[in-house]
Amino acid sequence: MPPIQYIQKQDIPERLKRIYPPLRHLYCCGKMPDLKAYKCLVVIGSRKSSTYGEMVCQKIIKDLRGYPIIIVSGLALGIDSIAHEAAIENNLLTIAVPGSSLDERNIYPKTKLPLAKKIVESGGCLLSEYSSNDTTGPWVFPERNRIMAGLGDAVLVVEATKKSGTSITARLALDFNKEVLAVPGSIFSPLSEGPHYLIQQGAVPVRNARDVIEALGLEWEEPTSENQQSLFKSCSSEEKKLLSFLPNTRDELARLLSKPMQEIQMNLSLLEIKGLIKQDAGMILLFTH
């Protein structure tokens, strides 16, 4: 990786000068983007993410392609890594704020060193307030989280238990007057407890990329019919089979597909996030522009 730069106090991004406690130092590996030219979306969630959470994260970030948005996350296992990877795959800049210093021997977790290198190579950067000589431990993660919250114009929570580091970042975002967004999930999953609690407290429920775009104050552009066809082709055989039975009710879909209602609902949620279906008065309908 390129040499680690020490960011002088006068060069620290304005949004990071307003966080509390104040930054002690700021180190950067890679190219610091001009944050005034972008909206920063912090994407966070469980380290033990579900298939649903990962698919939601990938789909939403994919649909942000082409917008002036930087994806910020913490280089951790689970949703953080999925967010960074999805950003790189879709030509979006991404910033990682690991809970460690930035030299290769200290990057945490060590298994994410290849991803850290990809982030830098793709034009993004790594940020930290720790030097290679600093002692780090579990206490660094709440400190790290305030940097992510400070960077973001909004924080998107994909999956989290009610008591987690993700919830700390969301609370810090509120303290810094940033928008908090949350993806609803299954009521049967403990990973939905965090997002559902945040929504109860006033977070914006996110169903798709359009909700994110509008929360960031940008103008949404409707996808073309070609995009719609591309989305259909990317569906699994199970999703395509479900689509073939529409319009219909949930109960009838469960009967026709011989699947439990929980599985039907998960697939419906994914298809709605993809923008292929909509729900109206108890009916599941194909979405047409």
PyMOL commands that set and color helices and strands:
alter all, ss='L'
color gray80, all
select helices_A, chain A and resi 9-11+14-17+35-37+51-62+79-89+110-121+140-151+165-175+190-200+209-215+225-233+237-244+250-257+261-274
alter helices_A, ss='H'
color red, helices_A
select strands_A, chain A and resi 5-6+27-30+39-44+69-73+94-96+125-128+154-157+179-182+204-205+277-280+283-286
alter strands_A, ss='S'
color yellow, strands_A
deselect
rebuild
show_as cartoon
